[in-house]
Amino acid sequence: MKIGLLSDTHSIIDKRILKFFENCDEIWHAGDIGTIKTLESLEKFKKIRAVYGNIDNHQIRKEVNEFLLLKYEKLVILIIHIAGKPPKYNKITYYLIKKHKPNILICGHSHILKIHRDKENDILIINPGASGNVGFHKFKTAIRFNIINSNIKNLEIIELKRN
């Protein structure tokens, strides 16, 4: 399974990121989609799994949930837009981690690409940064990776200068 991961599009889908995701089986969006049109264009492109973010309106919130729990092979993956700062998560993220014990936590919101391990909870945390044009970030970022034998392999990052 090849996954394309992005967040914080804020209504903008860069064609270069879509090209980066061309060979992906699914796209996971960690919130702040922006508009229903943005979500629909991603759905036409690939199978999409998405959560809503703090800027997403009622239309998007009707279509996607606040968080997702995915199971691939033996991996449990939690996707939520705002997680807090590990290991001091916000209340809902903390509750979901304790209840479901995910191996991987995917979040957005900060606009900062960061991949690290929460050793206290034994979770790989992946924040793909921001792939839209709104925010303080100087580069648009996205990630793609494979899930093979319950492991993330071939993790690649794209970094694009903002328009």
Secondary structure, 3 states (H helix, E strand, C coil): CEEEEECCCCCCCCHHHHHHCCCCCEEEECCCCCCHHHHHHHHHHCEEEEECCCCCCHHHHHHCECEEEEEECCEEEEEECCCEECCEECHHHHHHHHHHCCCEEECCCCCCEEEEEECCCCEEEEEECCCCCCCCCCEEEEEEEEEECCEEEEEEEEEEECC
